[in-house]
Amino acid sequence: MKKDKATIGVSDMMCAHCEASVEKALAAVGVKAKADHLKKEVAVQYDGAKISIDEIRSAIQEAGYTVV
């Protein structure tokens, strides 16, 4: 199974708790993520046949964060 990768900007992550919240929200939709609040971005690995990048962005927004 091929894994797609992307990096998504998240402007309002301020701390390790924010990173954990974003990673947890993405894990809930089947996306492996590594957030970095210092870089204001999250690196994701996902199966593009099961979830789209727009759905990933929506999951971040639904967790209360701003995607840039």
C-alpha positions in Angstrom: 0.0 0.0 0.0 1.5 3.3 -1.1 1.5 6.1 1.5 1.1 9.7 0.4 3.0 12.4 2.3 2.3 16.1 2.8 3.2 19.0 5.0 0.4 21.2 6.1 0.8 24.7 7.7 -1.0 25.2 11.0 -0.6 28.8 12.1 -1.9 28.7 15.7 -0.1 25.7 17.3 1.7 27.3 20.3 2.9 24.4 22.4 3.4 20.6 22.8 -0.2 20.3 23.9 -1.3 21.8 20.6 0.9 19.3 18.7 -0.7 16.4 20.6 -4.2 17.7 19.9 -3.5 17.9 16.2 -1.9 14.5 16.1 -4.8 13.0 18.0 -7.4 14.5 15.7 -5.5 13.1 12.7 -5.0 9.7 14.2 -8.8 9.5 14.7 -9.3 9.7 10.9 -6.5 7.2 10.2 -3.6 9.7 9.4 -0.1 9.3 10.9 1.1 12.8 11.8 4.0 14.6 13.4 3.2 18.1 14.4 5.9 20.8 15.1 4.6 23.9 16.8 7.9 25.8 16.3 7.7 25.3 12.5 3.9 25.8 12.6 3.4 22.7 10.5 2.3 19.1 10.6 3.9 16.3 8.4 1.3 13.6 7.5 1.4 10.2 6.0 -1.9 8.9 4.7 -3.6 6.5 2.2 -4.9 8.8 -0.6 -7.3 6.1 -1.6 -9.0 6.4 1.8 -8.8 10.0 2.7 -8.1 13.2 0.8 -5.9 16.1 1.7 -9.0 18.3 2.1 -10.5 15.9 4.6 -7.2 16.0 6.5 -7.3 19.8 6.5 -10.9 19.6 7.8 -9.9 17.3 10.6 -7.3 19.9 11.8 -9.8 22.7 11.5 -12.5 20.7 13.4 -9.9 20.3 16.2 -9.8 24.1 16.5 -6.7 25.0 14.5 -6.1 27.2 11.5 -4.7 25.6 8.3 -2.7 27.9 6.2 
